[in-house]
Amino acid sequence: MALSRRTILLSGAALGAAGAVGLPAAAGAEPAAGPAPSTGTRRLAYPFTLGVASGDPDHDGFVLWTRLAPRPLAEDGLGGMPDRVVPVRWELAADERFRHVVRRGVAWARRGSAHSVHVELDGLLPGREYFYRFRAEGHLSPVGRTRTAPAPWSMPAALAMGFASCSQYEHGYFTAYRRLAETEPELILHLGDYQYEYAPDTYNAPGGNPRDHEGPETRTLANYRQRHAQYKTDADLQAAHAVAPWVVVFDDHEVENNWADETPEAPDPEFAARRAAAFQAYYENMPLRRTSVPRGIDMQLYRRVRWGRLATFHMLDTRQYRDDQACGDGYRDCAAAADPARSITGAEQEAWLLDGFRRSDARWDILGQQVFFAQRDNNSGPLTVTSMDAWDGYVASRDRITRGWLAAGVRNPVVLTGDVHAHWASDLKLDYADPTSRTVGSELVCSSITSGGDGADSATGSHPWLAFNPHLRFQNNLRGYVRTTITPGQLTADFDVLPYVSRPGAPAHTRARFVIEDRVPGLHLTADHPLPAAAARRSADAVDEGRRTVEAETARP
């Protein structure tokens, strides 16, 4: 019986160890068996328990990833692998049955990198879909689908891109990853908190945790490797990795909560060693290019991914170079937050970003980053009380970047954000103190995959902060992800939610849909997901204001 592409990718990823039995029939003719282990060595048990992944697509290539781990939860973090180099054969095909193999080769899985494999390919055709798989000592991996970006000079008709963040294994089931995979996106962005560092029964969701972390709080390389492996054993997460290339950035919990450059949340003389271990494990478990190989406590993570002339994704690192949070962190009315010397990106990354704005010829310039960008005041009185861990704690840094995209004439700036465990949408301003000031961009914030537990639904527009933050347009506290369809004429964002994550199998539905029109800064809520009257008037006013601004600028000589 012929199997559909979705069956191969989603069911195949869920097979886990059974993939050695179930996938070859779906994948068609098998290649010749890989080299047998050397005389006197023991044959591996099924090693592809962590699935497969791809990432960082370019117009002529991408990265393919897997990691060998017959016993993924082994306490030493090495997945039950022997202390030897293992050859891993890989194949890339133009079809899901591997009748038309376009590349094949051998990579070497070594103990020093936890037997992870990164295959960095180039020389492929632009804008093409490909399928890949691995073999080690006779075992065959699940099949993954990936694609190259379009040619740099081309203008694609559309891009289906989803983004997600904040997947706390203990707080629920990763059903949202599977629901995102079922929409078959062409690209997935993960904006941080891919895994959490806590020991069991330390960070509890309301109502209790339906699952437990394995091992202690992550501090050593063995701890982080084991924790990443536990997350990767989740079949729903494997399905999302197998369906499309990912572009990833970390936030805080990949190391520890609210760290800032070399400053930990609480005094810790061993923090540098902890950060280095976390970075090493992060690279080993992500489909990243060799440019991101860590060097001690340093890791090059900010980078650009171009999707033809349709979109440029500027992926930021707002942890590794930031100044320590002002006023002791938390929500504060803090004068130091406006200090022009403070930065959330560091001077070098800021200069890189501003230069990227000046050089961009993309229809959409999209910042993929971690923490809330727009002002978010939680005080209805005269004080401005905001999060010192977000861009509100680095006001001058935000202002320089916002003015930078205006000075560069960026056509459509859009900021994508994770971190806050709720869906938000906002218009971006130069002056948040003046609600009538010009709208200069848009921010889309995805909820968590699980962090915070089930959450709760609420009437659109009912969140109290929206009343004194009129640029904030939408909030919802259910778990989920955001799907976007990007065309030359508009960006459509669907805020998808799940009614629960405390048990598996939840359905997903679209809670709100916003549209950003080309050359019209600001968000417009579509008629099929209406706002209450007052919020709808704000939506219409913002779009009208954007149109008037564009018309005025177009009329200038």
C-alpha positions as CSV (number, residue, x, y, z in Angstrom):
1,M,0.0,0.0,0.0
2,A,1.4,3.4,-1.0
3,L,2.0,5.6,2.0
4,S,1.3,9.3,2.0
5,R,4.1,11.8,2.6
6,R,2.5,12.8,5.9
7,T,2.2,9.2,7.0
8,I,5.9,8.7,6.4
9,L,7.0,11.9,8.2
10,L,4.6,11.9,11.2
11,S,4.1,8.2,11.8
12,G,7.7,7.5,11.0
13,A,9.0,10.0,13.5
14,A,6.7,8.5,16.1
15,L,8.0,5.0,15.6
16,G,11.2,5.7,17.6
17,A,13.0,2.4,18.0
18,A,10.4,0.6,15.9
19,G,11.6,2.7,13.0
20,A,14.1,0.1,12.1
21,V,11.2,-2.2,11.4
22,G,8.5,0.2,10.1
23,L,10.4,2.7,7.9
24,P,12.3,0.6,5.3
25,A,9.0,-0.6,3.7
26,A,7.8,3.0,3.5
27,A,11.1,4.3,2.2
28,G,11.4,1.9,-0.7
29,A,14.6,0.2,-1.8
30,E,17.3,0.3,0.8
31,P,20.9,1.1,0.1
32,A,23.7,-1.4,0.8
33,A,24.2,-2.0,4.4
34,G,26.7,0.2,6.2
35,P,30.0,-1.2,7.5
36,A,29.7,-3.8,10.2
37,P,31.4,-3.1,13.6
38,S,35.0,-4.1,13.9
39,T,35.8,-7.7,14.9
40,G,35.3,-8.1,18.7
41,T,32.9,-5.1,19.1
42,R,29.3,-5.5,20.0
43,R,26.6,-4.5,17.5
44,L,24.6,-1.4,18.5
45,A,21.0,-1.6,19.7
46,Y,18.7,0.7,17.7
47,P,20.5,4.0,17.9
48,F,18.1,6.5,16.3
49,T,15.9,7.0,19.4
50,L,16.3,10.8,19.2
51,G,15.0,11.1,15.6
52,V,16.4,13.3,12.8
53,A,16.4,17.0,12.1
54,S,17.6,19.6,9.6
55,G,18.2,23.3,9.8
56,D,19.7,26.6,8.7
57,P,18.6,26.3,5.1
58,D,20.4,28.3,2.4
59,H,19.6,28.5,-1.3
60,D,22.0,25.7,-2.0
61,G,22.1,23.6,1.2
62,F,21.2,23.0,4.8
63,V,22.4,20.9,7.8
64,L,21.3,17.4,8.5
65,W,21.4,16.1,12.1
66,T,21.1,13.0,14.1
67,R,22.5,11.6,17.3
68,L,23.1,7.9,18.2
69,A,21.7,7.0,21.6
70,P,20.6,3.4,22.2
71,R,19.9,4.3,25.9
72,P,19.1,8.0,25.6
73,L,18.5,8.6,29.4
74,A,21.9,7.2,30.5
75,E,23.2,9.2,33.4
76,D,26.6,9.9,31.8
77,G,24.8,11.7,29.0
78,L,26.4,9.5,26.3
79,G,23.2,7.6,25.4
80,G,24.6,4.2,26.0
81,M,27.1,4.5,23.2
82,P,30.4,2.6,23.3
83,D,33.7,4.5,23.4
84,R,34.4,4.2,19.7
85,V,33.9,6.1,16.4
86,V,30.8,4.9,14.5
87,P,30.4,5.5,10.8
88,V,27.0,6.9,9.9
89,R,25.8,6.7,6.3
90,W,23.5,9.4,5.1
91,E,21.3,9.8,2.0
92,L,19.6,12.7,0.4
93,A,16.8,12.1,-2.1
94,A,14.4,14.1,-4.3
95,D,11.5,11.8,-3.3
96,E,10.3,10.3,-0.1
97,R,10.8,6.7,-1.3
98,F,14.5,7.4,-2.1
99,R,14.2,6.3,-5.8
100,H,16.2,9.3,-6.8
101,V,19.1,9.7,-4.4
102,V,21.0,12.9,-5.2
103,R,23.7,12.7,-2.5
104,R,25.1,10.1,-0.1
105,G,28.1,9.9,2.2
106,V,29.5,8.9,5.5
107,A,29.8,11.0,8.7
108,W,31.6,9.9,11.8
109,A,29.9,9.9,15.2
110,R,32.4,10.4,18.0
111,R,32.2,10.2,21.8
112,G,33.6,13.8,22.1
113,S,30.4,15.2,20.5
114,A,28.0,12.6,22.2
115,H,27.9,10.7,18.9
116,S,26.0,13.5,17.2
117,V,26.3,14.0,13.5
118,H,26.1,17.3,11.6
119,V,26.1,17.0,7.8
120,E,26.5,20.4,6.2
121,L,25.5,20.3,2.5
122,D,25.9,22.8,-0.3
123,G,25.7,22.7,-4.1
124,L,22.0,21.7,-4.2
125,L,19.3,23.3,-6.3
126,P,17.4,26.3,-4.8
127,G,13.8,26.1,-3.7
128,R,13.6,22.3,-3.7
129,E,12.2,19.8,-1.3
130,Y,14.5,16.9,-0.2
131,F,14.2,13.8,2.0
132,Y,17.0,12.3,4.1
133,R,17.8,9.4,6.3
134,F,20.7,7.8,8.2
135,R,22.1,4.3,8.7
136,A,24.4,3.0,11.4
137,E,25.5,-0.6,11.6
138,G,22.5,-1.9,9.7
139,H,19.9,0.3,11.5
140,L,17.9,2.8,9.5
141,S,16.7,6.1,10.9
142,P,13.3,7.7,10.4
143,V,12.9,9.8,7.2
144,G,13.1,13.6,7.4
145,R,11.9,16.2,5.0
146,T,13.8,19.4,4.4
147,R,14.2,22.1,1.7
148,T,16.6,24.6,0.3
149,A,15.7,28.3,0.4
150,P,14.8,30.0,-2.9
151,A,17.4,31.5,-5.1
152,P,18.6,34.9,-3.7
153,W,17.3,36.9,-6.6
154,S,13.8,35.2,-6.7
155,M,10.5,36.4,-5.3
156,P,8.6,33.4,-4.0
157,A,4.9,33.4,-4.1
158,A,4.5,32.4,-0.5
159,L,6.3,30.9,2.5
160,A,4.5,28.8,5.2
161,M,6.5,29.4,8.4
162,G,5.6,28.5,12.0
163,F,7.4,29.6,15.2
164,A,7.3,28.2,18.7
165,S,9.1,28.5,22.1
166,C,9.1,27.3,25.7
167,S,8.6,23.6,25.9
168,Q,8.8,22.5,29.5
169,Y,8.7,18.7,29.4
170,E,7.3,18.4,32.9
171,H,4.4,20.8,32.4
172,G,2.6,18.8,29.7
173,Y,2.6,16.9,26.5
174,F,4.2,18.2,23.3
175,T,1.0,17.8,21.2
176,A,1.4,21.4,19.9
177,Y,4.6,20.3,18.1
178,R,2.7,17.6,16.3
179,R,-0.2,19.9,15.4
180,L,2.3,22.3,14.0
181,A,3.9,19.5,12.0
182,E,0.5,18.4,10.7
183,T,0.2,21.8,8.9
184,E,3.4,20.9,6.9
185,P,5.2,24.2,7.2
186,E,8.2,24.9,5.0
187,L,10.2,26.4,7.8
188,I,10.0,26.4,11.6
189,L,11.7,28.9,13.9
190,H,12.3,28.0,17.6
191,L,12.8,31.1,19.7
192,G,14.2,29.7,22.9
193,D,13.6,27.6,26.0
194,Y,13.8,24.4,24.0
195,Q,14.5,22.6,27.2
196,Y,14.5,23.5,30.9
197,E,17.2,23.0,33.5
198,Y,15.1,22.2,36.7
199,A,15.3,19.1,38.8
200,P,12.0,17.2,39.2
201,D,9.4,18.8,41.4
202,T,11.1,22.1,41.4
203,Y,9.2,24.1,38.7
204,N,5.6,22.9,39.0
205,A,2.6,23.8,36.7
206,P,-0.7,24.6,38.3
207,G,-2.4,21.3,39.1
208,G,0.9,19.4,39.1
209,N,3.3,18.1,36.5
210,P,2.1,15.2,34.4
211,R,5.7,14.2,33.5
212,D,9.0,14.3,35.3
213,H,12.5,15.4,34.3
214,E,15.2,12.7,34.5
215,G,18.3,13.6,36.5
216,P,19.2,16.6,38.7
217,E,19.2,20.2,37.8
218,T,21.4,20.5,34.8
219,R,24.9,21.9,35.6
220,T,27.4,19.5,33.9
221,L,27.8,18.4,30.3
222,A,26.5,15.0,31.2
223,N,23.4,16.6,32.8
224,Y,22.6,18.8,29.7
225,R,23.2,15.9,27.3
226,Q,20.8,13.7,29.2
227,R,18.2,16.4,29.4
228,H,18.3,17.2,25.7
229,A,18.1,13.5,25.0
230,Q,15.0,13.2,27.2
231,Y,13.3,15.9,25.3
232,K,14.3,14.5,21.9
233,T,12.7,11.1,22.8
234,D,9.3,12.8,22.6
235,A,7.6,11.5,19.4
236,D,5.7,14.8,18.9
237,L,8.9,16.8,19.0
238,Q,10.5,14.3,16.6
239,A,7.6,14.8,14.2
240,A,8.1,18.6,14.1
241,H,11.8,18.2,13.5
242,A,11.2,15.7,10.7
243,V,8.7,17.8,8.7
244,A,10.8,20.9,7.9
245,P,14.1,22.6,8.5
246,W,14.4,24.5,11.8
247,V,16.2,27.8,12.6
248,V,16.9,27.9,16.3
249,V,18.1,30.4,18.9
250,F,18.4,29.8,22.7
251,D,17.0,31.9,25.5
252,D,17.7,31.5,29.2
253,H,16.5,28.0,30.2
254,E,18.9,26.2,27.9
255,V,21.5,27.3,30.6
256,E,19.6,28.7,33.6
257,N,16.8,31.1,34.3
258,N,17.4,34.8,33.5
259,W,21.2,34.6,33.0
260,A,22.8,37.6,31.4
261,D,26.2,37.2,29.7
262,E,28.6,36.0,32.4
263,T,26.2,36.9,35.2
264,P,24.0,34.0,36.6
265,E,20.7,34.5,38.2
266,A,22.3,33.9,41.7
267,P,26.0,34.0,42.6
268,D,27.7,30.9,41.2
269,P,31.5,30.6,40.9
270,E,31.0,27.7,38.5
271,F,28.7,29.5,36.1
272,A,31.3,29.8,33.3
273,A,31.8,26.0,33.3
274,R,28.0,25.6,33.4
275,R,27.5,27.9,30.5
276,A,30.2,26.2,28.4
277,A,28.6,22.8,29.1
278,A,25.2,24.0,28.2
279,F,26.5,25.5,24.9
280,Q,28.3,22.3,24.0
281,A,25.2,20.2,24.6
282,Y,23.0,22.7,22.7
283,Y,25.2,22.5,19.6
284,E,25.4,18.7,19.8
285,N,21.6,18.5,19.8
286,M,20.6,21.1,17.2
287,P,20.9,21.2,13.4
288,L,23.4,24.1,13.4
289,R,26.2,24.9,11.0
290,R,29.9,24.6,12.0
291,T,30.0,28.4,12.4
292,S,28.1,27.8,15.7
293,V,30.5,25.3,17.2
294,P,31.1,26.6,20.8
295,R,34.5,27.8,21.9
296,G,34.4,27.6,25.6
297,I,31.8,30.1,26.9
298,D,31.3,31.7,23.5
299,M,29.0,30.5,20.7
300,Q,28.1,32.3,17.5
301,L,24.4,32.2,17.3
302,Y,23.1,35.4,15.6
303,R,22.9,34.9,11.9
304,R,20.7,35.5,8.9
305,V,18.6,33.2,6.8
306,R,17.3,34.5,3.5
307,W,14.3,33.3,1.7
308,G,14.9,34.7,-1.7
309,R,13.8,38.4,-1.8
310,L,10.6,37.6,0.1
311,A,12.1,37.6,3.6
312,T,15.2,37.9,5.6
313,F,15.3,36.4,9.0
314,H,17.7,38.2,11.4
315,M,18.1,35.7,14.2
316,L,19.3,37.4,17.4
317,D,21.0,36.4,20.6
318,T,19.7,38.5,23.5
319,R,21.4,36.5,26.3
320,Q,25.1,36.1,25.5
321,Y,26.0,39.8,25.2
322,R,23.5,41.7,27.3
323,D,24.2,43.9,30.3
324,D,22.9,42.5,33.6
325,Q,19.2,43.2,34.3
326,A,18.6,46.6,35.8
327,C,17.2,47.3,39.3
328,G,17.6,43.7,40.4
329,D,15.5,42.2,37.6
330,G,11.7,41.6,37.9
331,Y,9.0,44.2,37.1
332,R,10.2,47.6,38.1
333,D,9.8,51.3,37.5
334,C,13.5,51.7,36.9
335,A,15.3,54.8,35.6
336,A,18.4,52.7,34.9
337,A,16.6,50.8,32.2
338,A,16.8,53.9,30.0
339,D,20.6,54.3,30.4
340,P,21.9,54.7,26.8
341,A,25.0,52.7,27.7
342,R,23.0,49.6,28.3
343,S,22.5,47.0,25.6
344,I,20.6,43.7,25.2
345,T,22.5,42.7,22.1
346,G,26.0,44.0,22.7
347,A,27.6,46.6,20.4
348,E,28.9,44.1,17.8
349,Q,25.6,42.4,17.3
350,E,23.8,45.7,17.2
351,A,26.1,47.0,14.4
352,W,25.6,43.7,12.5
353,L,21.9,44.1,12.7
354,L,21.8,47.7,11.6
355,D,24.1,46.9,8.7
356,G,21.8,44.1,7.7
357,F,18.9,46.6,7.6
358,R,20.9,48.9,5.4
359,R,21.8,46.1,3.0
360,S,18.5,44.4,2.9
361,D,16.5,44.1,-0.3
362,A,13.9,41.8,1.3
363,R,10.1,42.5,1.2
364,W,9.9,41.4,4.8
365,D,12.7,41.9,7.4
366,I,11.9,39.6,10.3
367,L,13.7,39.6,13.7
368,G,13.6,36.1,15.3
369,Q,14.4,36.7,19.0
370,Q,13.6,35.8,22.5
371,V,12.0,38.4,24.8
372,F,9.2,40.9,24.6
373,F,10.1,43.8,22.3
374,A,7.3,46.3,22.7
375,Q,6.7,48.2,25.9
376,R,4.5,46.2,28.3
377,D,3.5,48.3,31.3
378,N,1.7,46.4,34.1
379,N,0.7,49.6,36.0
380,S,-2.4,51.6,35.3
381,G,-1.2,54.6,37.3
382,P,1.6,57.1,36.6
383,L,4.4,54.7,37.0
384,T,5.8,52.6,34.1
385,V,6.4,49.2,35.6
386,T,7.9,46.8,33.1
387,S,10.0,43.6,32.9
388,M,13.7,44.2,33.3
389,D,14.5,40.9,31.5
390,A,12.8,42.1,28.3
391,W,13.6,44.9,25.9
392,D,11.9,47.2,28.4
393,G,15.0,46.8,30.6
394,Y,17.1,48.1,27.7
395,V,15.1,51.0,26.3
396,A,17.9,52.8,24.5
397,S,18.9,49.5,22.8
398,R,15.4,49.1,21.5
399,D,15.2,52.7,20.4
400,R,18.5,52.4,18.4
401,I,17.3,49.3,16.6
402,T,13.9,50.7,15.9
403,R,15.3,54.0,14.6
404,G,17.9,51.9,12.7
405,W,15.3,50.1,10.6
406,L,13.5,53.4,9.9
407,A,16.7,55.1,8.8
408,A,17.5,52.2,6.5
409,G,14.1,52.3,4.9
410,V,13.2,48.7,5.9
411,R,10.0,48.0,4.0
412,N,8.2,45.7,6.5
413,P,9.8,45.1,9.9
414,V,8.3,42.4,12.0
415,V,9.6,41.1,15.3
416,L,8.9,37.5,16.4
417,T,9.1,36.7,20.1
418,G,8.8,33.8,22.6
419,D,9.5,33.6,26.3
420,V,6.3,34.8,28.0
421,H,4.1,31.7,27.8
422,A,1.2,33.5,26.2
423,H,0.1,34.7,22.7
424,W,0.5,38.4,22.2
425,A,0.3,40.8,19.2
426,S,1.4,44.4,19.3
427,D,2.1,47.4,17.2
428,L,5.5,48.9,17.6
429,K,6.0,52.6,18.4
430,L,8.8,55.1,18.6
431,D,7.1,56.7,21.6
432,Y,5.0,54.3,23.7
433,A,4.0,57.2,26.0
434,D,2.0,58.7,23.1
435,P,-0.7,56.3,21.9
436,T,-1.2,58.4,18.8
437,S,2.4,58.3,17.8
438,R,3.4,56.6,14.5
439,T,3.3,52.8,14.3
440,V,6.7,51.6,12.9
441,G,6.4,47.8,12.9
442,S,4.6,44.8,14.3
443,E,5.4,42.2,17.0
444,L,4.0,38.6,17.0
445,V,4.6,36.7,20.3
446,C,3.9,32.9,20.4
447,S,2.6,31.2,23.5
448,S,4.5,28.2,25.0
449,I,4.3,24.7,23.8
450,T,3.7,23.5,27.4
451,S,5.3,25.9,29.9
452,G,2.8,27.0,32.5
453,G,0.6,24.0,32.1
454,D,-2.9,24.1,30.5
455,G,-3.3,27.9,30.8
456,A,-6.8,29.4,30.3
457,D,-8.8,30.9,27.5
458,S,-10.2,34.4,27.8
459,A,-12.3,36.8,25.8
460,T,-10.3,38.6,23.2
461,G,-9.4,42.1,24.4
462,S,-10.2,41.3,28.0
463,H,-6.6,41.4,29.4
464,P,-6.4,44.4,31.8
465,W,-3.0,45.6,30.5
466,L,-4.5,46.3,27.0
467,A,-6.5,49.2,28.4
468,F,-3.3,51.2,29.3
469,N,-1.1,49.7,26.6
470,P,-3.2,50.5,23.5
471,H,-0.4,49.3,21.2
472,L,-0.9,45.8,22.6
473,R,-3.6,44.3,20.4
474,F,-4.1,40.7,21.5
475,Q,-3.4,38.3,24.4
476,N,-4.4,34.7,25.1
477,N,-3.0,32.3,27.8
478,L,-3.6,28.9,26.1
479,R,-0.7,27.0,24.9
480,G,0.2,26.8,21.2
481,Y,2.3,28.2,18.4
482,V,2.0,30.8,15.5
483,R,1.6,29.9,11.9
484,T,2.4,32.5,9.3
485,T,1.9,32.7,5.6
486,I,4.2,35.3,4.0
487,T,3.5,36.6,0.5
488,P,4.8,39.7,-1.3
489,G,1.6,41.5,-0.4
490,Q,0.9,40.5,3.2
491,L,1.9,38.5,6.2
492,T,-0.9,36.5,7.8
493,A,-0.4,35.2,11.4
494,D,-2.6,32.5,12.8
495,F,-2.4,32.2,16.6
496,D,-3.2,28.5,17.1
497,V,-4.1,27.2,20.6
498,L,-4.7,23.9,22.4
499,P,-7.4,23.5,25.1
500,Y,-5.1,21.5,27.3
501,V,-1.6,20.0,27.5
502,S,-1.9,18.1,30.8
503,R,-2.9,15.0,28.8
504,P,-2.0,14.0,25.2
505,G,-4.0,14.3,22.0
506,A,-5.5,17.8,22.2
507,P,-6.9,19.4,19.0
508,A,-5.7,22.7,17.8
509,H,-7.7,25.7,16.5
510,T,-7.0,29.2,15.5
511,R,-7.8,31.7,18.2
512,A,-7.0,34.9,16.3
513,R,-5.7,35.8,12.9
514,F,-3.9,39.0,12.1
515,V,-2.7,40.5,8.8
516,I,0.1,42.9,8.1
517,E,-0.1,44.5,4.8
518,D,2.9,45.4,2.6
519,R,4.1,48.9,3.4
520,V,1.4,49.3,6.1
521,P,2.9,49.0,9.6
522,G,0.6,47.6,12.2
523,L,-1.8,44.7,12.7
524,H,-5.2,44.2,11.3
525,L,-7.4,41.5,12.8
526,T,-9.4,39.6,10.2
527,A,-13.2,39.5,10.1
528,D,-13.3,35.8,10.8
529,H,-11.7,36.4,14.2
530,P,-13.3,39.7,15.3
531,L,-12.4,41.9,18.3
532,P,-14.8,43.6,20.7
533,A,-15.9,47.0,19.3
534,A,-13.3,49.2,21.1
535,A,-10.4,47.0,20.2
536,A,-11.7,46.7,16.6
537,R,-11.7,50.5,16.4
538,R,-8.1,50.6,17.6
539,S,-7.2,48.0,14.9
540,A,-8.9,50.0,12.1
541,D,-7.4,53.3,13.4
542,A,-3.9,51.7,13.4
543,V,-4.2,50.4,9.8
544,D,-5.6,53.8,8.6
545,E,-2.8,55.6,10.3
546,G,-0.2,53.3,8.6
547,R,-1.8,53.9,5.2
548,R,-1.8,57.7,5.7
549,T,1.9,57.5,6.7
550,V,2.8,55.5,3.6
551,E,0.8,57.8,1.3
552,A,2.5,60.9,2.8
553,E,6.0,59.4,2.4
554,T,5.2,58.3,-1.1
555,A,4.1,61.8,-2.1
556,R,7.4,63.3,-0.9
557,P,9.9,64.2,-3.7
